[in-house]
Structures are given as C-alpha cells and as structure tokens.
Amino acid sequence: MRTPDPAEARQFIDSSRFVWFHKMELAPGVITPGVSDIGWLAGAAGLPQDLSGTSVLDIGTANGGAAFMAERRGASDVVAVDIYPPSWFGMDRLIELLDSRVRFVQASLYELPEVLGRRFDLVLCWGVLYHLRHPLLGLDALRRLTGARCSLETAVADREVDPGQPVVRFYRRDELSGDGSNWWAPTTTALADMLASCGFEVGRLVPVPPGEPASRAICDLVPAEPEWPAICYEVPLRGVPLEA
Ligand SMILES: C[S@@+](CC[C@H](N)C(=O)[O-])C[C@H]1O[C@@H](n2cnc3c(N)ncnc32)[C@H](O)[C@@H]1O
C-alpha cells in the first residue's frame, strides 16, 4: 500500500466525480471532503493500532476509510463491502491510487455469509444497522461472519424513547436525520437484547455523546451462542440457520 504525495492526492480529489462520505487523510495534510470523520470513529471504537496478520471485514465501507486504515495497521486480508457498485464511492479508483490489497465486494450484509463463505477475525459494522429494513436478519448474518470480534456502531433511540425500555423505533419515512434509507433505531437496552438474541456478548457499549441520552452507540462484541433458536424451537428446523 502506498501513500500518494500531497499534490497527487489533491489532484485526485479535485478530479473525482464520485460520492465522498468519509473525511480521511489521503496524503499528509490532504483531507477528503466527506462528512464522516473515520479517524474519530476508529478511535471511539477502539480499532487496534496493530492488526498484524488479521482478517478484517468492513461492511458498509463507503469510501473504504476503515478498510484502508485496517490495511495500514497491518491486517493481512481486508474485504470491503457495500451495496453500491465500486464506482459509486470511488472504491475502484481509491484502491488503484493507494495500490491497496483491499478486496471490494458489492453485496448486501444479508447475503454475505453465502457470498463470502467464511468468517473474519474482526468485523466492522459501522453505520449500517439502521439502514436495514430487517435488522435481526442483518445481525444473524453479522454473527455468522464474526470469527473473534465485531465492532458495531449504530443509531439509538434513547432521545425519543425511555432508554431503559427494550423498544425499537420505526421510521416510516425520513424522520431519522432526514434520510429515507434509515428505518429502525433501538434503545440501548433493546440493542443489547437484540445482540444477545443473535449470539453476541457485549463487552463494551459506549453511548455517544457521553453523559446525555445517546443518539449513537458503539459496541465491542464477541461471538456467543445465539439465544433465539433454543427459545423458539425444540428441534432444528429446515431453513432456519441454527449454526453459530
Ligand atoms: C452511514 S454509511 C457508513 C459508512 C462507514 N461504515 C462509516 O461508518 O463511516 C452506510 C454505508 O452502508 C452501506 N449499506 C447500506 N445498507 C447496506 C447493506 N444492506 N449491506 C451493506 N452495506 C450497506 C451504504 O451504502 C453506506 O456506504
């Protein structure tokens, strides 16, 4: 992986015609014009500085900010996934510019266990859960992709609903941040319950911002036995993905 020189990075940004979501340092002192500061998010999520030899899956990669950061931190195998084609967020051009080994896959989280057919040491799922119309289906898929650890960042509804209640708020139109692709936000209590149901043990749940009802939460997750099949069914059923 290479670091372009500042003039080349500036020229790349000026000539880009794709959507910039991430604010990230492309070259020393050259910051991309996105709205989301991936450096801040990686710090808040506790992304390890040393990822030597690990496999990392970045779901909902947008401009690949987290995926490229994982590669720079030594991850040996990084897969970046988005529902949009690689040209939408310029992943094809960014991979070329950075001479990166990140592999881009266009797919939805729901289908990833079948499309990729493997687990990853570390799965990043930042800013995706509230975009899903079927959040439990998404979390079941996330569990099947997680080898050792998963970092999840998502919107929570603690400002709209009693945070102590296991309630999930549905947004019929664009009520969440004026974005019609946002469907659900759980309270932090509901989020923890959903994660346990789908087979994640929550190691750390950081409300953002701290000290007031949260609008986002960042969770460190480790895989555990999914709770729901044993509660729901006495025997394994055809078509129900019971395998952890
Ligand atoms: C809010 S952005 C978050 C980008 C990045 N993960 C971050 O946190 O900075 C959501 C991203 O998830 C992608 N996305 C939405 N639904 C998805 C799905 N079902 N499977 C995979 N990616 C999805 C979007 O295209 C977009 O790139």
PDBQT file of the ligand as one rigid body, heavy atoms in Angstrom, charges set to zero:
ROOT
HETATM    1  C1  LIG A 301     -23.791   5.712   7.039  1.00  0.00    +0.000 C 
HETATM    2  S1  LIG A 301     -22.729   4.958   5.878  1.00  0.00    +0.000 S 
HETATM    3  C2  LIG A 301     -21.451   4.319   6.950  1.00  0.00    +0.000 C 
HETATM    4  C3  LIG A 301     -20.110   4.210   6.256  1.00  0.00    +0.000 C 
HETATM    5  C4  LIG A 301     -18.960   3.697   7.143  1.00  0.00    +0.000 C 
HETATM    6  N1  LIG A 301     -19.190   2.329   7.568  1.00  0.00    +0.000 N 
HETATM    7  C5  LIG A 301     -18.754   4.604   8.325  1.00  0.00    +0.000 C 
HETATM    8  O1  LIG A 301     -19.245   4.282   9.418  1.00  0.00    +0.000 OA
HETATM    9  O2  LIG A 301     -18.134   5.636   8.190  1.00  0.00    +0.000 OA
HETATM   10  C6  LIG A 301     -23.638   3.458   5.492  1.00  0.00    +0.000 C 
HETATM   11  C7  LIG A 301     -22.980   2.603   4.447  1.00  0.00    +0.000 C 
HETATM   12  O3  LIG A 301     -23.590   1.311   4.472  1.00  0.00    +0.000 OA
HETATM   13  C8  LIG A 301     -23.948   0.918   3.159  1.00  0.00    +0.000 C 
HETATM   14  N2  LIG A 301     -25.073  -0.019   3.272  1.00  0.00    +0.000 N 
HETATM   15  C9  LIG A 301     -26.382   0.263   3.448  1.00  0.00    +0.000 A 
HETATM   16  N3  LIG A 301     -27.111  -0.865   3.506  1.00  0.00    +0.000 NA
HETATM   17  C10 LIG A 301     -26.235  -1.892   3.388  1.00  0.00    +0.000 A 
HETATM   18  C11 LIG A 301     -26.383  -3.298   3.358  1.00  0.00    +0.000 A 
HETATM   19  N4  LIG A 301     -27.582  -3.881   3.446  1.00  0.00    +0.000 N 
HETATM   20  N5  LIG A 301     -25.277  -4.063   3.222  1.00  0.00    +0.000 NA
HETATM   21  C12 LIG A 301     -24.048  -3.488   3.099  1.00  0.00    +0.000 A 
HETATM   22  N6  LIG A 301     -23.853  -2.158   3.110  1.00  0.00    +0.000 NA
HETATM   23  C13 LIG A 301     -24.926  -1.362   3.250  1.00  0.00    +0.000 A 
HETATM   24  C14 LIG A 301     -24.259   2.236   2.466  1.00  0.00    +0.000 C 
HETATM   25  O4  LIG A 301     -24.220   2.138   1.072  1.00  0.00    +0.000 OA
HETATM   26  C15 LIG A 301     -23.180   3.136   3.034  1.00  0.00    +0.000 C 
HETATM   27  O5  LIG A 301     -21.983   3.054   2.342  1.00  0.00    +0.000 OA
ENDROOT
TORSDOF 0
